[in-house]
Amino acid sequence: MSESTPLLQMRHVTKRFPGVLANDDVSFDVLPGEVHTLLGENGAGKSTLMKILFGLYMPDHGDILLRGKPTQITSPTSAIEQRVGMVHQHFMLVPSLTVAENVALGLPSSRGIRTDLDVVSKRILEISEQYGLAVDPGIEIWKMSVGERQRVEIIKALYRDAELLVLDEPTAVLTPQEVDDLFVILRKMTAQGTGIVFISHKLHEVLELSDRITVLRNGRVTGATTPAQTSRQQLAEMMVGREVKLAPDKPPQHLGGVRLELDNVRVQGDRGTMAVDGVDLSVHAGEIVGIAGVSGNGQRELAESIAGLRHPETVSTISIDGVDITHANPAQCRGAGLSYVAEERMKDGAVGEFDISENLLLVNHGEQRFIRGGLFDFNAIKKHCQRLVDNFDVKTPSLSTPISSLSGGNIQKVIMARELDSEPKVVLACQPTRGVDIGAAEYIHSQLIAQRSAGCAVMMISEDLDEILGLADRIAVMFEGKIVTFIDRQDATKEQLGLAMAGAG
């Protein structure tokens, strides 16, 4: 194969699902040794196109060529055999197994029924050395940082001799320093001829890493460019089809009294260790406090203790407007004025089998305004739900559509509509735009700012430093269960936050 022959060519690919044209005559190619970014909103067709490449879907029309030769990829096994690898956004690793055991999963042993982990470990060390991946084959996955787990996923693909690697949102849960390390690794890979498909919502990363950029919107290619020919603003507008505000407009702050107060909050994690270790924090009316930190440093446990899902130690105190909710249940926390946007929207925020109207009524279906004569008033319910769908610009065929069939951004809008409709005193928003496209993120940010302007206290937990820096008035950084620093927004830099998140601040 010559240098100019693409590793991958996808020609005129079309894929239909009932009622949806997911890919509409899409052509896309990747050259050896280049990073080609696939950019687009949720529902634009990126994931469908990559699932076709990895053998999870078959195209209705179109051709796939690898190294200039037509091919059929009928399964992930077929893709791997043809040297196509994929690193999914949510890591496919078994936490209790070692790195070597995870890499060996699904592969035949060179010793028949006996394991050959020593052979696997040796090859992992060779790959680590070649690409600067720095991974110990004998360490269990649960003991590793998120950045280290990302490297294991890349090693899994390289071990299987991947020449073309798809990376789906690979930086979603990494610190800025870990992102820099990852980019160094990816450049080493492309220098040795590996082709990379990079999928990301973070436009500054796309401009920094990409050689070429292809933009999808509504299943079609709407533009192709290079970093030298474009800007963040132009890319955002190509994705969304309209002008986009990359930095949210924040009106002047009118600070009120303390709405949410945490005093010496200590919370035990699932492994029996202290996941939250003595957190003191106050959030005022008219304020957004951002909690920054790498995933796994106690943020989830802190949020669950505030929401009544996990009870803290007896020495702890949590209150809303002076009402003690330390050991309250979720309904009592809501009664005190809390709205909770959970980190995992399909696990804790919505019921996938329920339709949109049912999900909008999950927390307040017993209110008198929805009941007539002891029965549900379906006319009142429909008007209420339609108002929320219209106000929050939820794109859906109907109120009876199962929520699981919506894009991530629209699911998040439904959850935000439900949680903010109750005129809360405190909003606890966890990863409010994780995996959400730029248009939906812009809208969700505007809603959180509107709550701040209405005198609500907003506590936002996010691993996205652009989001933290764009929205927060004050920033607290969590590391190993403690708040290691407080920083006023005007004094904060991304580098300073990144170091604190890694425990070096």
C-alpha positions in Angstrom: 0.0 0.0 0.0 1.5 3.4 -1.0 1.6 6.4 1.3 -1.2 8.1 -0.6 -3.6 5.2 -0.5 -6.1 5.7 2.3 -6.2 3.2 5.1 -10.0 3.6 5.1 -12.5 4.8 2.5 -16.2 4.8 3.3 -18.1 5.7 0.1 -21.7 6.9 -0.1 -22.7 5.1 3.1 -26.5 5.2 3.9 -28.1 3.7 6.9 -31.8 3.9 7.8 -33.7 3.0 11.0 -37.5 3.2 11.3 -38.3 6.9 10.9 -34.7 8.0 10.9 -32.1 8.4 8.2 -29.0 8.1 10.3 -26.4 8.3 7.5 -27.3 9.9 4.2 -24.7 9.3 1.4 -21.7 9.8 3.7 -18.2 9.6 2.3 -15.2 9.6 4.7 -11.6 8.5 4.5 -8.5 8.2 6.7 -4.9 8.3 5.5 -2.0 6.4 7.1 -0.4 8.4 9.9 -3.2 11.1 10.2 -5.8 12.1 12.8 -9.1 12.6 11.0 -11.7 14.1 13.3 -15.4 13.3 13.0 -17.4 16.2 14.4 -21.1 16.6 14.9 -23.9 17.0 17.4 -25.6 14.1 19.2 -27.7 12.4 16.5 -25.6 13.7 13.6 -24.7 10.2 12.6 -21.1 9.9 13.9 -21.7 6.8 16.1 -23.8 5.0 13.4 -21.0 5.5 10.9 -18.4 4.2 13.3 -20.6 1.2 14.3 -20.8 0.4 10.6 -17.0 0.5 10.4 -16.7 -1.7 13.5 -19.2 -4.3 12.3 -22.0 -3.5 14.7 -24.3 -2.4 11.9 -24.5 -3.2 8.2 -24.9 -0.3 5.8 -28.0 -0.2 3.6 -26.0 1.2 0.8 -22.3 2.2 0.2 -18.9 0.6 0.3 -16.0 0.2 2.7 -12.5 -0.1 1.4 -9.5 -0.9 3.7 -6.0 -0.2 2.2 -7.6 0.3 -1.2 -9.5 -3.0 -1.3 -13.3 -3.4 -0.9 -14.3 -5.4 2.2 -17.2 -6.4 4.3 -17.0 -6.0 8.1 -19.7 -8.1 9.5 -18.8 -8.1 13.3 -16.3 -6.6 15.8 -14.3 -9.8 15.4 -14.2 -9.2 11.6 -13.1 -5.6 12.2 -10.3 -6.6 14.6 -9.1 -9.3 12.2 -8.8 -6.5 9.6 -6.8 -4.4 12.0 -9.5 -1.9 13.0 -9.6 -1.1 16.7 -12.1 1.0 18.7 -11.8 2.6 22.1 -15.3 3.3 23.4 -16.2 6.4 25.6 -17.2 4.1 28.4 -14.2 1.8 29.0 -14.7 -2.0 28.3 -12.5 -3.2 31.2 -13.1 -5.7 34.1 -12.0 -3.7 37.2 -11.1 -6.8 39.3 -8.7 -8.2 36.6 -5.1 -7.1 35.9 -4.1 -5.2 32.8 -2.6 -8.4 31.3 -5.8 -10.3 32.0 -8.0 -7.6 30.4 -5.8 -7.5 27.3 -5.9 -11.4 27.0 -9.7 -11.6 27.3 -11.2 -13.1 24.2 -7.8 -14.0 22.7 -6.6 -17.6 22.2 -3.7 -18.7 24.4 -0.4 -19.8 22.8 -0.5 -22.7 25.3 -4.0 -24.1 24.6 -6.1 -24.3 27.7 -3.4 -22.9 29.9 -3.0 -19.1 30.2 0.0 -17.4 28.8 -0.1 -14.1 30.8 3.7 -14.0 30.9 3.7 -13.8 27.1 0.9 -11.2 27.1 2.7 -9.1 29.8 6.0 -9.1 27.8 4.2 -7.9 24.7 2.4 -5.2 26.8 5.7 -3.9 28.0 7.0 -3.8 24.5 4.0 -1.8 23.3 4.3 0.5 26.4 7.9 1.2 25.5 7.3 1.7 21.9 4.5 4.3 22.4 5.3 5.7 25.8 2.2 4.3 27.4 3.7 3.5 30.8 1.4 0.7 32.1 2.2 -2.1 34.6 0.7 -5.4 33.2 0.3 -6.8 36.7 -1.8 -4.1 38.3 -5.6 -4.5 38.8 -7.7 -2.0 36.8 -9.6 -0.7 39.9 -6.3 0.6 41.3 -5.6 2.7 38.2 -6.4 6.4 37.4 -8.8 7.2 34.6 -5.9 8.3 32.4 -4.1 5.0 33.0 -7.3 3.0 32.1 -7.5 5.0 28.8 -3.9 3.7 28.0 -5.0 0.1 28.7 -7.8 0.5 26.2 -5.3 1.8 23.6 -2.9 -1.1 24.5 -5.8 -3.6 23.9 -6.2 -2.3 20.4 -2.5 -2.1 19.6 -2.0 -5.7 21.0 -4.5 -6.8 18.4 -2.3 -5.1 15.8 -4.8 -2.3 15.0 -3.6 -0.1 12.1 -6.8 2.1 12.2 -8.0 3.2 15.6 -11.3 4.9 16.4 -11.3 7.0 19.6 -14.8 7.9 20.9 -14.7 11.0 23.2 -11.3 9.8 24.6 -10.7 12.9 26.7 -14.2 13.1 28.4 -12.9 12.2 31.9 -9.2 13.3 31.7 -7.4 16.1 33.4 -5.7 18.7 31.1 -2.3 17.1 31.9 -3.7 13.6 31.1 -5.0 15.0 27.8 -1.6 16.4 27.0 -0.1 12.9 27.7 -2.7 11.2 25.5 -2.0 13.5 22.6 1.8 12.8 22.9 0.9 9.0 22.6 -1.4 9.6 19.7 1.2 11.5 17.8 3.7 8.7 18.3 1.1 6.3 16.9 0.5 8.4 13.8 4.3 8.9 13.3 4.5 5.1 13.0 1.7 5.0 10.4 -1.4 4.4 12.5 -4.6 6.1 11.2 -6.8 7.6 13.9 -10.5 8.6 13.8 -11.0 11.1 16.6 -14.5 11.9 17.9 -14.8 14.8 20.4 -17.1 17.7 21.4 -14.1 19.7 22.7 -13.3 22.1 19.8 -10.0 23.3 21.1 -8.7 19.7 21.3 -10.0 19.0 17.8 -8.1 22.0 16.5 -4.9 21.0 18.4 -4.8 17.3 17.4 -6.5 17.0 14.0 -4.9 16.8 10.5 -8.4 16.9 8.9 -11.9 17.5 10.2 -15.2 16.3 8.7 -18.5 17.7 10.1 -21.8 15.8 10.1 -25.2 17.3 10.6 -28.5 15.4 10.4 -26.7 12.4 8.9 -25.0 14.3 6.0 -21.5 15.7 5.6 -21.9 19.5 5.9 -18.2 20.4 5.6 -14.6 19.3 5.5 -11.7 21.4 6.6 -8.3 21.6 8.4 -7.3 23.3 11.6 -5.4 26.0 9.7 -8.5 26.9 7.7 -11.1 27.2 10.5 -11.8 28.3 14.1 -13.8 27.1 17.1 -16.6 29.5 16.2 -16.7 28.3 12.5 -16.7 24.6 13.6 -19.5 25.2 16.1 -21.6 26.9 13.4 -20.9 24.1 10.9 -22.1 21.5 13.5 -25.2 23.3 14.6 -26.2 25.3 11.5 -26.6 28.6 13.3 -24.5 31.1 15.3 -23.4 29.6 18.7 -22.3 31.3 21.9 -19.2 29.4 23.0 -18.8 31.4 26.2 -22.1 31.8 28.1 -23.4 35.3 29.0 -23.4 35.7 32.8 -25.2 38.7 34.1 -23.8 40.5 37.2 -24.0 38.5 40.4 -26.4 39.3 43.2 -25.3 37.2 46.1 -27.8 36.3 48.8 -27.6 34.2 52.0 -26.4 30.7 52.4 -28.8 28.2 50.8 -26.7 24.9 51.0 -24.3 24.3 53.8 -22.0 21.3 54.3 -20.2 20.9 57.6 -17.5 18.2 58.0 -19.2 15.9 55.5 -17.8 12.4 55.6 -19.2 9.7 53.4 -18.2 6.0 53.1 -17.7 4.7 49.6 -18.7 1.3 48.2 -15.4 -0.2 49.1 -15.6 0.7 52.8 -13.1 3.5 52.5 -13.9 7.2 53.3 -14.8 8.5 49.8 -15.7 12.0 51.2 -13.4 13.1 54.0 -14.4 16.2 55.9 -15.8 18.5 53.3 -16.9 22.0 54.4 -18.7 24.1 51.8 -21.4 26.8 51.6 -23.3 27.8 48.5 -25.1 31.1 48.5 -28.3 32.2 46.7 -27.4 33.7 43.3 -24.1 31.7 43.0 -22.8 28.8 41.0 -20.1 26.8 42.8 -18.2 24.5 40.5 -16.7 21.2 41.9 -13.8 20.2 39.7 -11.9 16.9 40.0 -11.0 13.7 38.2 -13.7 11.1 38.3 -13.4 8.9 41.4 -12.3 11.5 43.9 -15.5 11.5 45.9 -17.7 13.8 43.8 -20.4 11.1 43.2 -20.6 10.1 46.8 -20.8 13.8 47.9 -23.7 14.4 45.5 -25.5 11.3 46.6 -25.2 12.3 50.2 -26.8 15.7 49.5 -29.6 14.1 47.4 -30.4 11.6 50.2 -29.2 8.6 48.3 -26.3 7.8 50.5 -26.2 8.7 54.3 -23.0 10.4 55.6 -21.3 9.7 58.9 -23.0 11.0 62.1 -20.4 13.8 62.5 -21.6 15.4 59.2 -24.2 18.1 58.7 -26.0 19.0 55.5 -28.7 21.7 55.5 -30.8 23.6 52.9 -32.0 27.0 54.1 -31.3 25.9 57.7 -33.3 22.7 57.4 -31.2 19.7 58.4 -31.3 17.0 55.6 -28.2 15.1 56.7 -30.1 11.8 57.1 -33.2 12.7 55.0 -34.5 10.5 52.2 -34.7 11.8 48.6 -38.3 12.9 48.9 -37.5 14.9 52.1 -34.5 16.5 50.4 -36.7 17.5 47.5 -39.3 18.8 50.0 -36.6 21.0 51.5 -36.0 22.6 48.0 -33.4 20.5 46.3 -33.4 19.6 42.6 -31.0 16.9 41.5 -29.5 16.3 38.0 -27.8 12.9 38.4 -24.4 12.1 36.9 -25.7 8.9 35.1 -28.8 10.1 33.3 -30.1 6.7 32.2 -29.3 5.0 35.5 -30.4 7.6 38.1 -32.1 10.4 36.1 -34.6 8.7 33.8 -36.4 5.4 33.1 -35.6 4.3 29.6 -38.8 2.3 29.1 -41.0 5.2 30.2 -42.1 7.8 27.7 -41.3 11.5 27.9 -44.4 12.6 29.8 -43.9 9.8 32.4 -40.3 10.8 32.9 -41.3 14.5 33.3 -43.7 13.4 36.1 -41.4 11.0 38.0 -40.9 13.3 41.0 -44.2 15.2 41.2 -47.0 13.0 39.9 -48.8 13.1 43.2 -49.3 16.9 43.1 -52.9 18.0 43.3 -52.7 19.9 39.9 -52.4 16.6 38.1 -55.3 14.8 39.9 -59.1 15.1 39.5 -61.5 13.1 41.6 -58.8 10.8 42.9 -57.6 10.0 39.3 -54.9 11.4 37.0 -56.1 14.4 35.0 -54.5 13.4 31.7 -55.4 16.7 30.0 -53.6 18.7 32.7 -50.6 16.3 32.5 -50.4 16.7 28.7 -50.5 20.5 28.9 -47.9 20.5 31.6 -45.5 18.2 29.7 -46.0 19.9 26.4 -45.1 23.2 28.0 -41.9 21.8 29.4 -41.0 20.2 26.1 -41.6 23.5 24.3 -39.8 25.6 26.9 -36.7 23.4 26.9 -36.7 22.9 23.2 -36.8 19.1 23.4 -36.7 17.5 20.0 -39.0 14.6 20.0 -41.7 13.1 17.7 -44.3 13.1 20.6 -44.7 13.0 24.3 -45.3 9.3 24.1 -41.9 8.6 22.6 -39.8 6.3 24.9 -37.0 8.5 26.3 -34.4 5.9 25.5 -34.9 6.7 21.8 -33.9 10.3 22.2 -30.3 11.7 21.7 -28.3 12.3 24.9 -28.8 16.0 24.7 -32.5 15.7 24.5 -32.7 13.2 27.3 -30.7 15.7 29.4 -33.1 18.5 28.5 -36.0 16.4 29.7 -34.3 15.8 33.0 -33.4 19.5 33.4 -37.0 20.5 32.5 -38.3 18.2 35.2 -35.8 19.3 37.9 -36.0 23.1 37.3 -39.8 23.2 37.0 -40.2 23.0 40.8 -38.6 26.4 41.4 -35.9 24.9 43.6 -33.8 26.6 46.3 -30.8 24.5 45.5 -29.8 22.9 42.1 -27.3 20.0 42.3 -26.2 19.4 38.7 -23.7 16.6 38.2 -21.9 16.4 34.8 -24.8 18.4 33.3 -23.5 18.3 29.7 -21.4 15.1 29.6 -21.7 13.5 26.2 -24.0 16.4 25.1 -23.5 18.2 21.8 -22.6 21.9 21.6 -26.1 23.2 20.9 -27.7 21.3 23.8 -24.8 22.3 26.1 -25.3 25.9 25.2 -29.0 25.7 26.2 -28.4 23.8 29.4 -25.8 26.3 30.5 -28.3 29.1 29.9 -30.8 27.4 32.1 -28.3 27.0 35.0 -27.4 30.7 34.7 -31.1 31.6 34.7 -31.4 29.7 38.0 -28.5 31.7 39.4 -30.3 34.9 38.3 -33.5 33.8 40.0 -31.7 33.5 43.4 -31.1 29.8 43.4 -27.9 28.2 44.8 -26.3 26.1 42.1 -23.7 23.4 42.9 -22.3 22.0 39.6 -20.0 19.0 39.6 -18.1 18.6 36.4 -14.9 17.1 34.9 -15.0 19.6 32.0 -12.8 22.5 32.9 -14.2 24.7 30.1 -17.6 24.2 31.6 -16.4 25.0 35.1 -14.5 28.1 34.0 -17.4 29.3 31.9 -20.2 28.9 34.5 -18.8 28.9 38.1 -18.4 32.0 40.3 -16.3 30.0 42.7 -14.4 26.7 42.1 -13.6 24.0 44.6 -11.2 21.2 43.6 -11.7 17.7 45.0 -8.9 15.2 45.4 -9.0 11.9 47.3 -12.2 12.9 49.0 -11.1 16.4 50.2 -11.5 19.9 48.9 -7.9 20.8 48.3 -8.4 24.4 47.2 -11.0 27.1 46.7 -10.4 29.6 43.8 -12.5 32.6 42.7 -13.3 32.3 39.0 -11.4 35.5 38.1 -8.2 34.0 39.6 -8.5 30.5 38.1 -6.5 29.1 35.2 -6.9 25.7 33.5 -3.3 24.7 34.3 -3.7 25.6 38.0 -7.0 23.6 38.2 -5.4 20.7 36.4 -2.5 20.5 38.8 -4.9 20.7 41.8 -7.1 17.9 40.3 -3.9 15.7 40.1 -3.1 16.4 43.8 -0.2 18.7 42.9 -1.9 22.1 43.5 
